[in-house]
Every structure is written in C-alpha cells, then in structure tokens.
Amino acid sequence: MNAEPQVFQELEKATSMVMTARRLLATGTTVDLSALEGRVRSVCETVVELPRETGQDMIPALEKLIADLDRLAELVTERMEPPTAETVADDEGPA
C-alpha cells in the first residue's frame, strides 16, 4: 500500500486544525492544542520513515504546515503575554 496519499491526508488535517485554532484564537476563544500536537507529531514520525523521494515530495506541504504553526505560535504568544506599559503607551499615541 502506498503511504504517500495517507500522509498527505494527515498533513491536510493538521493544516486544517491549525487554521481552525487560529480562527478560534482570533475570536478570543480558548483552544486546546493537545490534539494538534499529537497529529503533527504523528505526521512527522511517519514522514521520517518514508523513502527519501517520497519525503522530498512532501517538502512544500510540510513547509506550509510549519509556517502555519509559526503564525499560530505568534497568536498564542500575543494572547498569553499581557501588553507592556511601553506597548500601551505606543498604542495610545503622544500624550
């Protein structure tokens, strides 16, 4: 059985989960990322076991997933870190 289509499906599911988490965070909803973490770990473990050529074919999809995860991490960081006094002053403009 060719594992490549199945891995691509798993990659698509992980990307979809990231996009959903980003949308929810943007609306202020609390998001449990444990399922996403497990899905990404599973995809990575599977890709590592694939033949080199097959894995190389997945590089663009993996790069997209990484970029999406980076954007999600930025949103989580923004939400978790309260604004500093300097940031608030910048947002309020000159006094």
Buried (B, 14 or more C-beta within 10 A) or exposed (E): EEBBEEBBEBBEBBBEBBEEBBEBBEEEEEBEBEEBEEBBEBBEEBBEEBEEEBBEBBEEBBEEBEEBBEEBEEBBEEEEEEEEEEEEEEEEEEE
